[in-house]
Amino acid sequence: MAAPVTVYGPAISPAVARVAACLLEKDVPFQLEAVDMSKGEHKSPSFLKLQPFGQVPAFKDHLTTVFESRAICRYICDQYSDRGNRTLLGRQEDGAVGRAAIEQWIESEGQAFNPPSLAIAFQLTFAPLMGMATDMAVVEQNEAKLAKVLDVYEGRLAESQYFAGDEFTLADLVHMPNTDLLVSKTGKAGLITERKNLSRWWDEVSARPSWKKVVELQSAPRPPRS
């Protein structure tokens, strides 16, 4: 029987990987539904009903559909609160203060970390795969922006084991896909590994079983399409 949760999009997409990691942390069975972006399937009328902006991922369970990876992750944590890792959005006894400590770093990832890190990854990883030339001026510009963000992160992780405190939370999880791209696929690993506290943090979070399974999903051969 098919899993009741479906994630639409290729596992190689950092946004899809973000959702997959969350589902794995929560021990929620799911299936990945391939979306061939090279053929424009993400712009098809049927997909636009799930994701009106024509981007991946889209998410569907027996209750609803959701788009935008961070919103999907929040939904998973709330809807499946009794499964798997129950503290991704904080402990109930910590209340609004504990939730805010996590949310502020999720917002930091989306607003400050994601734009420059994804721009670097696109130019150095995805553009060549698409037969496009790498624009090194864009890489250098965004590397300078990202370095300032990472300096803030380095200071924060000198004070606590993880972004929101001494427990792994969604604040850490949302950072993992782009960090993995930087470390593994862009030749820019030094941005992380040359910062002691960030390097320690990445060693810890990337060793989690959930992330190892995401990496396996990304390296698995794609099934044939009919």
PEURFEN-V269398 format. One record per helix or strand. SS is the DSSP state (~ for helix, > for strand). FROM is the first residue (numbers start at 1). TO is the last residue. If there is no record, write none. Layout:
BEGIN
ss: (SS/SS)
from: (FROM/FROM)
to: (TO/TO)
END
This chain:
BEGIN
ss: (>/~/>/~/~/~/>/>/~/~/~/>/>/~/~/~/~)
from: (6/14/31/37/41/45/58/65/69/92/136/162/165/170/190/196/209)
to: (8/25/33/39/43/48/60/67/79/129/159/162/165/184/193/205/219)
END
